[in-house]
Amino acid sequence: MLDHPSIDRHFASNDSVLAEVIRQVGPCTLRPRRDRFRTLVGSIISQQISTSAARTIRARFEAHLKPAKVSPESVARLTLDELRALGLSRQKASYLLDLAAKCSDGTVRLSRIGRYSDEEIIEELTQVKGIGRWSAQMFLIFGLRRLNVFPADDLGVRTAIRRLYGLDALPSSGESHEIGRRWQPYASIGAWYCWRFLELPPR
């Protein structure tokens, strides 16, 4: 369980700007997604497309697999052409097949990956084609609920920082990290509130 009073106090003391966002949005509802393989599949599908498009493709993908669940075995049985017919690019289709293969052969060990440090997890996951540092960080936040992950290259986080802190342009990596340091040891929570801020109606 997240200790919301402690989180509220931390941001109130360290970042009054984000503390106001927390007041508007309410308690963080970030929870770990227990199906780690399905989480990674969703991360690959979602790359560089809108949230609504990703949701549509994920639903189509999972419906195609039924009655089987999303697993390395069920994904490995699909062909590139089948995946393309579901709306995936050829590149993403190849990424999913590579993910399934590496989970099956033990290159990526999802059953024990939760024991590793953040950087060890990133190193293991980025062996998969199509999984870079950003995708691995999304897995840390949403798959494992690691609380101190700062996705400095995430466009949503950078856009929120620009608007919240009155910057003239999207922040550089250095500027993002400078702000993100205020959020530690709850950098993931800070990022989550940045995403929720972008969903708030304009004032």
VOPAGU-2260 file (C-alpha; in pm, 1 decimal, decimal comma):
REM VOPAGU-2260
SITE   aa  ch    i         X         Y         Z
SITE  MET   A    0       0,0       0,0       0,0
SITE  LEU   A    1     116,0     352,0     -75,1
SITE  ASP   A    2     149,5     573,2     230,6
SITE  HIS   A    3     -37,1     872,4      91,7
SITE  PRO   A    4      15,1    1103,9     393,5
SITE  SER   A    5     392,5    1052,8     368,6
SITE  ILE   A    6     386,1    1116,7      -6,6
SITE  ASP   A    7     173,8    1429,1      39,6
SITE  ARG   A    8     409,9    1562,0     306,4
SITE  HIS   A    9     713,6    1489,1      91,0
SITE  PHE   A   10     587,1    1685,0    -208,8
SITE  ALA   A   11     447,7    1963,9       8,3
SITE  SER   A   12     797,7    2007,1     155,2
SITE  ASN   A   13     997,4    1961,6    -163,9
SITE  ASP   A   14     787,1    2074,3    -460,8
SITE  SER   A   15     490,4    2303,7    -404,2
SITE  VAL   A   16     407,3    2299,3    -776,8
SITE  LEU   A   17     350,4    1924,1    -788,7
SITE  ALA   A   18     186,2    1934,8    -445,9
SITE  GLU   A   19     -88,6    2146,6    -604,0
SITE  VAL   A   20    -134,0    1886,1    -880,1
SITE  ILE   A   21    -166,1    1617,3    -612,8
SITE  ARG   A   22    -434,2    1827,4    -442,5
SITE  GLN   A   23    -628,9    1848,6    -769,8
SITE  VAL   A   24    -589,0    1485,0    -877,3
SITE  GLY   A   25    -620,4    1310,3    -541,9
SITE  PRO   A   26    -444,7     996,4    -411,3
SITE  CYS   A   27    -213,8     803,4    -642,1
SITE  THR   A   28    -374,3     479,7    -759,8
SITE  LEU   A   29     -57,7     327,1    -905,0
SITE  ARG   A   30     -67,5     -50,5    -856,1
SITE  PRO   A   31     159,8    -324,3    -989,6
SITE  ARG   A   32      36,2    -520,3   -1288,8
SITE  ARG   A   33      84,3    -881,1   -1192,7
SITE  ASP   A   34     109,1   -1024,0   -1546,3
SITE  ARG   A   35     460,6    -912,2   -1634,0
SITE  PHE   A   36     473,5   -1055,3   -1984,3
SITE  ARG   A   37     140,0    -896,0   -2075,7
SITE  THR   A   38     268,7    -564,0   -1938,9
SITE  LEU   A   39     573,7    -579,0   -2168,1
SITE  VAL   A   40     357,4    -672,8   -2466,8
SITE  GLY   A   41     138,7    -371,3   -2395,9
SITE  SER   A   42     443,9    -147,2   -2368,2
SITE  ILE   A   43     570,7    -254,3   -2711,7
SITE  ILE   A   44     227,9    -213,3   -2872,0
SITE  SER   A   45     193,2     136,3   -2721,5
SITE  GLN   A   46     520,9     274,5   -2854,4
SITE  GLN   A   47     479,2     593,7   -3059,5
SITE  ILE   A   48     102,2     571,1   -3105,2
SITE  SER   A   49    -188,7     734,5   -2925,6
SITE  THR   A   50    -337,5     583,8   -2612,0
SITE  SER   A   51    -667,1     511,9   -2788,4
SITE  ALA   A   52    -495,7     342,3   -3085,0
SITE  ALA   A   53    -285,6     130,4   -2849,5
SITE  ARG   A   54    -595,9      29,1   -2653,5
SITE  THR   A   55    -773,2     -77,8   -2973,4
SITE  ILE   A   56    -479,7    -287,1   -3096,4
SITE  ARG   A   57    -426,7    -450,6   -2755,0
SITE  ALA   A   58    -793,8    -550,2   -2739,5
SITE  ARG   A   59    -779,6    -691,3   -3093,5
SITE  PHE   A   60    -456,4    -874,8   -3014,0
SITE  GLU   A   61    -591,3   -1035,6   -2697,0
SITE  ALA   A   62    -919,5   -1130,3   -2864,2
SITE  HIS   A   63    -722,9   -1303,7   -3141,2
SITE  LEU   A   64    -536,0   -1515,0   -2886,2
SITE  LYS   A   65    -845,2   -1632,8   -2697,6
SITE  PRO   A   66    -906,0   -1873,6   -2537,2
SITE  ALA   A   67    -530,9   -1865,4   -2475,0
SITE  LYS   A   68    -389,0   -1595,9   -2249,8
SITE  VAL   A   69    -111,6   -1357,3   -2349,6
SITE  SER   A   70     200,1   -1564,9   -2283,8
SITE  PRO   A   71     536,4   -1634,7   -2448,8
SITE  GLU   A   72     394,6   -1960,9   -2582,1
SITE  SER   A   73      77,3   -1813,0   -2732,9
SITE  VAL   A   74     261,8   -1518,3   -2888,9
SITE  ALA   A   75     535,3   -1742,2   -3031,3
SITE  ARG   A   76     270,7   -1933,9   -3227,2
SITE  LEU   A   77     173,9   -1622,4   -3421,2
SITE  THR   A   78     328,4   -1526,4   -3753,4
SITE  LEU   A   79     444,1   -1184,8   -3867,1
SITE  ASP   A   80     151,6   -1171,6   -4110,3
SITE  GLU   A   81    -100,3   -1250,1   -3835,8
SITE  LEU   A   82      41,2    -975,6   -3617,8
SITE  ARG   A   83      42,2    -731,7   -3908,5
SITE  ALA   A   84    -325,6    -811,0   -3972,4
SITE  LEU   A   85    -400,7    -709,6   -3612,8
SITE  GLY   A   86    -268,7    -360,4   -3678,3
SITE  LEU   A   87      93,0    -394,3   -3569,0
SITE  SER   A   88     376,3    -263,1   -3779,4
SITE  ARG   A   89     621,6    -520,4   -3913,2
SITE  GLN   A   90     881,4    -382,1   -3672,2
SITE  LYS   A   91     658,8    -414,4   -3364,6
SITE  ALA   A   92     548,7    -761,7   -3474,0
SITE  SER   A   93     914,1    -868,2   -3483,7
SITE  TYR   A   94     967,6    -712,5   -3139,5
SITE  LEU   A   95     683,1    -917,4   -2989,5
SITE  LEU   A   96     818,3   -1238,4   -3139,6
SITE  ASP   A   97    1166,0   -1158,1   -3006,6
SITE  LEU   A   98    1020,2   -1089,3   -2660,1
SITE  ALA   A   99     838,0   -1423,9   -2664,9
SITE  ALA   A  100    1153,0   -1607,2   -2775,8
SITE  LYS   A  101    1376,5   -1447,3   -2511,5
SITE  CYS   A  102    1125,0   -1514,0   -2233,0
SITE  SER   A  103    1096,9   -1875,0   -2346,9
SITE  ASP   A  104    1470,9   -1943,3   -2367,8
SITE  GLY   A  105    1554,3   -1780,9   -2032,8
SITE  THR   A  106    1733,8   -1473,2   -2165,6
SITE  VAL   A  107    1468,5   -1268,6   -1983,9
SITE  ARG   A  108    1355,4   -1428,1   -1656,4
SITE  LEU   A  109    1034,7   -1253,4   -1563,0
SITE  SER   A  110     957,8   -1488,7   -1273,5
SITE  ARG   A  111    1261,4   -1367,2   -1080,2
SITE  ILE   A  112    1321,7   -1022,7   -1227,2
SITE  GLY   A  113    1156,4    -851,5    -931,7
SITE  ARG   A  114    1459,0    -942,5    -717,4
SITE  TYR   A  115    1693,4    -728,6    -927,2
SITE  SER   A  116    1789,7    -364,6    -892,3
SITE  ASP   A  117    1634,8    -112,6   -1131,5
SITE  GLU   A  118    1949,0     -94,9   -1345,9
SITE  GLU   A  119    1983,6    -475,2   -1356,5
SITE  ILE   A  120    1624,3    -500,2   -1477,5
SITE  ILE   A  121    1683,4    -236,8   -1744,6
SITE  GLU   A  122    1995,7    -421,9   -1858,8
SITE  GLU   A  123    1807,6    -751,9   -1884,7
SITE  LEU   A  124    1500,5    -614,0   -2062,6
SITE  THR   A  125    1694,2    -409,9   -2317,4
SITE  GLN   A  126    1829,1    -735,4   -2460,0
SITE  VAL   A  127    1490,5    -761,9   -2631,1
SITE  LYS   A  128    1455,8    -589,5   -2967,2
SITE  GLY   A  129    1234,4    -284,5   -2933,1
SITE  ILE   A  130    1272,4    -248,2   -2557,7
SITE  GLY   A  131    1487,1      52,0   -2476,5
SITE  ARG   A  132    1541,3     236,0   -2153,0
SITE  TRP   A  133    1200,4     409,9   -2167,0
SITE  SER   A  134    1006,9      83,8   -2211,2
SITE  ALA   A  135    1206,9     -77,7   -1931,5
SITE  GLN   A  136    1130,2     218,0   -1704,9
SITE  MET   A  137     758,5     185,7   -1782,4
SITE  PHE   A  138     784,3    -179,0   -1677,1
SITE  LEU   A  139     957,0     -78,0   -1353,2
SITE  ILE   A  140     681,0     173,1   -1275,7
SITE  PHE   A  141     371,4     -14,9   -1391,8
SITE  GLY   A  142     484,6    -378,1   -1377,9
SITE  LEU   A  143     677,9    -371,2   -1052,4
SITE  ARG   A  144     564,7     -40,6    -895,8
SITE  ARG   A  145     918,2      72,7    -826,7
SITE  LEU   A  146     864,9     409,4    -660,3
SITE  ASN   A  147    1181,3     597,6    -751,7
SITE  VAL   A  148    1204,3     573,2   -1131,5
SITE  PHE   A  149    1233,7     900,6   -1320,1
SITE  PRO   A  150    1158,7     864,7   -1695,1
SITE  ALA   A  151    1340,7    1180,3   -1804,1
SITE  ASP   A  152    1284,9    1113,0   -2175,2
SITE  ASP   A  153     909,3    1056,0   -2150,0
SITE  LEU   A  154     730,8    1313,6   -2365,3
SITE  GLY   A  155     433,1    1337,3   -2131,0
SITE  VAL   A  156     652,8    1404,3   -1828,5
SITE  ARG   A  157     856,6    1663,2   -2019,9
SITE  THR   A  158     540,0    1833,2   -2149,2
SITE  ALA   A  159     393,2    1849,0   -1799,8
SITE  ILE   A  160     717,7    1989,1   -1658,3
SITE  ARG   A  161     722,7    2257,6   -1925,6
SITE  ARG   A  162     368,1    2366,7   -1846,9
SITE  LEU   A  163     389,2    2332,2   -1469,6
SITE  TYR   A  164     718,3    2514,1   -1425,1
SITE  GLY   A  165     666,2    2779,9   -1692,0
SITE  LEU   A  166     948,9    2680,2   -1924,8
SITE  ASP   A  167     974,6    2828,8   -2273,7
SITE  ALA   A  168    1046,5    2491,4   -2433,9
SITE  LEU   A  169    1053,4    2123,7   -2346,5
SITE  PRO   A  170    1312,1    2073,7   -2072,5
SITE  SER   A  171    1652,8    1931,5   -2150,9
SITE  SER   A  172    1757,8    1609,6   -1981,2
SITE  GLY   A  173    1951,4    1813,4   -1726,3
SITE  GLU   A  174    1654,3    2038,5   -1648,6
SITE  SER   A  175    1423,5    1738,7   -1614,1
SITE  HIS   A  176    1661,0    1562,3   -1378,1
SITE  GLU   A  177    1702,5    1876,9   -1169,0
SITE  ILE   A  178    1327,0    1886,0   -1110,0
SITE  GLY   A  179    1304,4    1508,3   -1072,5
SITE  ARG   A  180    1556,2    1516,3    -788,9
SITE  ARG   A  181    1300,6    1708,5    -581,7
SITE  TRP   A  182    1067,3    1410,5    -605,7
SITE  GLN   A  183    1305,5    1142,1    -476,8
SITE  PRO   A  184    1244,6     885,6    -332,0
SITE  TYR   A  185     905,7     907,0    -507,2
SITE  ALA   A  186    1012,4     995,5    -861,5
SITE  SER   A  187     769,7     741,4   -1010,0
SITE  ILE   A  188     485,8     906,1    -820,4
SITE  GLY   A  189     593,9    1246,0    -951,5
SITE  ALA   A  190     589,4    1111,8   -1307,4
SITE  TRP   A  191     245,8     955,0   -1250,9
SITE  TYR   A  192     108,0    1291,0   -1138,7
SITE  CYS   A  193     260,4    1456,4   -1445,9
SITE  TRP   A  194      61,6    1218,4   -1666,9
SITE  ARG   A  195    -255,6    1281,8   -1465,6
SITE  PHE   A  196    -197,3    1658,8   -1485,5
SITE  LEU   A  197    -212,7    1640,6   -1866,0
SITE  GLU   A  198    -556,8    1478,0   -1835,6
SITE  LEU   A  199    -700,4    1757,7   -1620,9
SITE  PRO   A  200    -945,1    1991,9   -1794,9
SITE  PRO   A  201    -784,0    2324,9   -1889,8
SITE  ARG   A  202    -830,8    2598,1   -1635,9
